[in-house]
Amino acid sequence: MSDPTGIADRTGADYNQPMSNATQTAAKSAESGRRGPDVRSDCWVRVTPADSGGIAVDLKSKVESMYGDSIRAQITEVLGKLGVGH
């Protein structure tokens, strides 16, 4: 099965398999992407697993008013495909 997120292609990890509870609990947080004043079209993501509380998305974007709903929908879809739930 191909990786719809493209993450596994860059990391070699099998992101088609859901994370186990032990893996989610053991991880403190993970970050990916580039950000900063010298980076154009940047995308930076931080994921912090939790045992409860649901999925919280803190989106900051200059295009949020136009694309915020679409970006959030894509985030939810990818998290679902990765087996991340609330």
C-alpha positions as CSV (number, residue, x, y, z in Angstrom):
1,M,0.0,0.0,0.0
2,S,1.4,3.4,-0.9
3,D,1.8,6.1,1.7
4,P,-0.7,8.9,0.9
5,T,1.2,11.3,3.2
6,G,4.6,10.8,1.6
7,I,6.1,10.6,5.1
8,A,7.3,7.1,4.9
9,D,9.1,7.8,1.6
10,R,11.3,10.4,3.4
11,T,11.8,8.5,6.7
12,G,11.7,4.9,5.8
13,A,9.2,4.3,8.6
14,D,6.0,2.3,8.0
15,Y,3.3,5.0,8.7
16,N,0.6,2.8,7.3
17,Q,0.5,1.0,10.6
18,P,-1.3,2.6,13.5
19,M,0.9,3.6,16.5
20,S,0.6,1.4,19.5
21,N,-0.5,2.9,22.8
22,A,3.1,2.2,24.1
23,T,4.6,4.1,21.2
24,Q,2.2,7.1,21.6
25,T,2.9,7.3,25.4
26,A,6.7,6.9,25.1
27,A,7.0,9.7,22.6
28,K,7.3,13.2,24.1
29,S,6.8,15.1,20.9
30,A,8.0,15.2,17.3
31,E,8.6,18.0,14.9
32,S,9.0,18.2,11.1
33,G,9.4,20.9,8.5
34,R,11.0,24.3,8.1
35,R,10.0,27.6,9.5
36,G,11.3,31.1,10.0
37,P,11.5,34.5,8.3
38,D,13.8,33.3,5.5
39,V,11.6,30.3,4.6
40,R,9.0,30.7,1.9
41,S,5.9,28.5,1.8
42,D,6.9,26.9,5.0
43,C,5.1,24.1,6.8
44,W,6.1,23.1,10.3
45,V,4.3,20.4,12.4
46,R,4.7,19.4,16.0
47,V,2.9,16.3,17.3
48,T,2.6,15.7,21.0
49,P,0.9,12.4,21.9
50,A,-1.5,12.3,24.9
51,D,-3.5,9.6,26.6
52,S,-6.7,11.8,26.5
53,G,-8.1,15.1,25.4
54,G,-8.7,14.6,21.8
55,I,-6.9,16.1,18.8
56,A,-6.1,19.8,19.1
57,V,-5.0,21.7,16.0
58,D,-3.4,25.1,16.4
59,L,-3.2,26.4,12.8
60,K,-1.3,29.7,12.1
61,S,-1.4,30.6,8.4
62,K,-1.6,33.8,6.3
63,V,-4.1,31.9,4.1
64,E,-6.2,30.5,7.0
65,S,-9.2,32.6,6.1
66,M,-9.3,31.0,2.6
67,Y,-7.9,27.5,3.3
68,G,-8.1,26.9,7.0
69,D,-11.0,24.4,6.8
70,S,-9.3,22.5,4.0
71,I,-6.0,22.3,5.9
72,R,-7.8,21.1,9.1
73,A,-9.7,18.5,7.0
74,Q,-6.4,17.2,5.5
75,I,-4.8,17.1,9.0
76,T,-7.7,15.0,10.3
77,E,-7.6,12.7,7.3
78,V,-3.9,12.1,7.6
79,L,-4.0,11.5,11.3
80,G,-6.8,9.0,10.7
81,K,-4.7,7.1,8.1
82,L,-1.8,7.1,10.6
83,G,-4.1,5.5,13.2
84,V,-4.0,8.6,15.5
85,G,-7.4,9.0,17.2
86,H,-8.9,10.8,20.1
